[in-house]
């Protein structure tokens, strides 16, 4: 049985193993022990903090198989992007140029650099080991964050975004980086991708703030603007089914799309319900699966996917296996939603 839980300090070795399986372009999961240890520390601080409003807290989770106690995936959510170091994207805009003398009217798309200091919440750091894909685990891992946000809304902004990994070629090179950013940063894409996890000041120092007219870029760069890496297509479809939409912004390094939604309009948040555990049984006859979260302890938040029975009086019945996995008993509350 799989469960999503907050990351712990002693997860570092397994997280390093997981990071070694990730391909280039997954900025928030580099195979770098120092950076990953820092990310874990940030998450531990986030879970200890008694936040009354979002202030850039990081919450990282891992997908654990309770049978072998190994970690097969990770995901995260940041309560707010921006702050002292801004959040950067390119906004896709359209300029209209017209010459009556030539009888020519053109709509020309261009990229405008955005620097946001007071931004939305962001989900990210989603990676699932190839060993457990196609078992519903990806949906469990991704949607678990929304149950967390639904239960603790005061910790998040009213808007949420997701930066999706952009297109890389067969050599893990970014066509957009090579056409645009490389000329200003003078370093390779992989190095820049790693540096941004530690300090973003180099972006402010070197990136041009003037508009970039898309027709002037090489075709190879134009073709990948707003497109996702093949491995990221399932994640995009899942988010779109939850209510996310492309907001005409892209990553400044590899041009991957930024999707966004109002938090209270995200399906798994809007449709989820909190309910009391009324009974614990040996098995559920109903085969309908639900995402079920333990919401009794913020620091011990857990999510699994399992059947449950909604009782006539309004409570639910869980199997003993599910109750044990979540650490709940009769009288405790859970939050649940269909995985769709």
N, C-alpha and C positions, 0 to 999 in steps of 0.2 A: 504494500500500500504506500502511495506517495503522499507526502505532506509538504506544504510550503510553510516555512518558519523564518523568523528573523535570523540573520547571519550572526555567528559567534566568533570570538577570537580564535578558537581552536579549529576553525574551518579553513584556515589559511592554506594548508597543504593541499586539501582537496580543491580549493578555489584555484590554486596555481595549476593543478592538473587540468581543471576545466578550461582555464584560460589558454592552455597550450593547444586545445582543440579548436579554439576560435580562430577565424580567418582575419586577415587585415581589414581594417575599417570599423571594427567594433571598438570604438574609442574607450569606452568605459570598462572594458575587460582586457587590459593589456597583460601580456605575460611578463609582468614586472613586479617582483615581490614587494618592493618599497611602496609602489603606488597602491597595490592591492591591500597592503597592511594599513595604509592611510585611509583607504575607502572603508575598510572594516571599522577602523577607529571612529570615523565620521558617523557611521551608522550606529555604533554603540552609544555615542554621544546623543544622537538624535532620539534614540529610544529611551534614554535616561531623562531627557529634557521635558519639563512640564510646559510644553508650548501652549500659548493662548492664541497665537496667530502664526502663520507660516513665515519662516525667517531663514530659508535656505537649508533646512534640515535634510539629511540624506537617510533614507530607509532602504536597506538592502535585505533581500530575502534569498533563501536557497531552497531548492527542491530536493528533499531527502527521501530515499527509499527506506522505509522502516524495517524492511527485511534484512538488508545488508548494511544499513546505516551509511550508505555512500551518497554523495551529492551528485546529482545529475543535471542541475540547472541553476540559474540565478536570474533574478530580476530586481528592479529597484524603482523607487519614486523619490523625486526631489520636491520638497514642499513649495519651493519658489526659486526660479532662476533669476540671474541678475544680481545686483548688489554692488559692492565696491568694484568688482570686476564684472563688466557687462556681459550680457548674453548676445552673441553675434549671429545674425543670419543675413542672407540676401533676400530682399523682397523683389518679386517679379512684378514689374510695372509696365505700363504701355504709354508711349508718347505718340501723339498724332501730329504728323507733319503734312502740310498741304501747300501746293503751289497752284494758284488759279491760272497763271500764265501757261504752265505746262500741263494743266488739267491732271495733276497727280496728287493723290491723297494716300498717305502711308501710315499704317499703324506699326510702330517699331517697339518691340519689347526690349527692356533693359533691366539690369540688376542694380538695386540700390541697397547699399550697406545699412543695416539696422543695428543699433547698439541699445540694448534694453537693460535698464538698471532696476526696473520694477516689473518683473515678468510673471508669467503664470507658473503653475506647477508643471512638472515634467516626469513622464514615465520613461524608463530606459533600462540599460544594462541587461537586456533580455537575451539569454543564451541557453539553449537546451542541448545536452549531449546527443550526438547522433544515435547513441546506443538505445535511447528510450523514445525516439520520435515515433509518430504514428500510433500512439497509445492514449491519446487524449491528454497527455502530460503537458503539451505546449499550451493548450487552452487553459488548463489548470494554472500553470505558471503565470501566464499573461494576465488572466482575469482576476487572479488572487489580489492583485494590487488595487483593483476597483472595490473589492469588499473592504479592504483596509481604509480606503478613502471614504467609503460610504459610512463606516463606523465612526471615523474621527474627522468629520468635515471641517472642524475649526482649525485643523492643522494644515489645510490646503487652500489654495486660491480658488476662485470661481471658474477659472479656465484651466485646461490642462492640454499640454502638447506632447508630441512624440517626434523626435528626430530619427528618421529611418536611414539605415545604411545605404549609401549611394553605390553607383556602378563602379566596379573595378574590372580591369581586363584580366587576361589569363595569367599575367605576371604580377597580379595584385597592385597594379599601377592605376592611378585615377586619371582618366582623360581630362577631367575638369581641372584638377590640380596642375597637371602638366601644361595645360593651355593658359591658365590664369595665375594661380597662386605661386607656382614655382619661380616665376619671374620676379616676385617681390620678396619672397622669403629665403630663396637660395638654399633650401634644404629639401630633403626628400619627404614625400608624403608621410611615410611611416614615422619618421622622426617628429614631424609637426603634430601628428596624431597623438603621439606619446607626450609631447611637451605641453599640450593643451590641458592635460590632466593635472599638471603641477602648477602652471602659471600662464595666464593668458596675456600678460603685458606685451609680449612680442607681437601679438596680433595688432594691438592698438598702435604700436610703434611702426609697423611696416605695411599694413594693409591700406590700399588706396581707398579714399572715401568718395571718389568721383563715380558717377554711373558707368556701368559696363554694358555697352550695347551688344545684345546677343548676336545679331547678324554679323558682327565683326569677329566673333570667336570662330575657331576651327569647327568644322562640322562634327568632329568627334566629341567636342565639348558640348556643343549645342544639343546633341542627341541624348545626353545623359542628364540634362537638367530636369530635376523633379522625378527622376526614375530611381527605382530601388534595385539593390543587388538581388540576384536570383534567389539567394537563400532567405531574403527578407520578404519575398512576395506573400508567403502565408501570414506573416505578422501584419502586413498592410491590410490584407483582406479581412483579418480578424478585427482589427481596429475600425475599419470602415463599417463592418457589421455592427459594431458597438456605437456608432454614431460619429466617429471621427471623420474629418474632411481635410483635404489639402487646402492650406491657407495661403497659398502663393508665396511661401517662403522656403528657402533651401539652405542646406548646410554650406558654409563658406569654403570648405575644403574640397568636398567631393560631390557637392550639388544634390545630395539625397533630399527627399521631400520632408517638410515639416507638416505633420497632421495636427489638427486641433479640435477641441470640443468644449462645450460648457459642461462642467463636472456633473451638474444635476440632470443633464440630458444623456449621459452615458448609460447605455442599457443596463449593464450589470450593477450600476450604482442606483439608478432610478427604480429598477424592478426588484432589487433585493429587499428582503424583509428580516426583521429581528423577531425571534420567537423563543419560547421556553421549551427546554427538553422535558417532556412529560413522562417518557418511558424509554428504557433501554432493553432491546430485544436481541434474540440470537440471530435472527435474519429478517430482512424486509422482503415481502412478496412483490412489492412494486419495484420494477427494474429501472425506472426513471432515475437518472443520475442528476445530482445537484452539486454545486460548489457550496461547501459548508464551512463556516469560519467560527472559531472560538473567539468570542468577543468579551470575555470576562476579565482578561488581563492584557493590557496594552503591550507589555513587554513579552508576553507569551502568546501573541497572536499567531494562530495557525489556520491553514486552509487545506481541505482535502476534497476529493470528488468521490461521492458515494450516494447510494439510495437513502431515502428517508420516507417516513409516512406522516402526512399531515392529518392529525386527529380531529374529530368533529368538534372538540372543545377548544381548539385553537392552538394546542401545543403540537410537538412533533415527537416521533419515536425514531431513535437511532439504533443501529446495531452496536453491539458491545465493541466490535473492532473499530468502528468509526468514533465512538465515544472515547475509547482509549487513545486513539491516534490524536484526537483534538484535546484530550485532557479535560473532558467535561463529564458531568454526571447529572442526574435528575435535579431540576431546579435551576440549572445554569442556562444561560442564553446563548443562542447561536444565530448567525446571520446566514441566509441561504439565497441562492438564485439558480435558475437553470443555466447550464453552460451554453445553451442554444444549439 
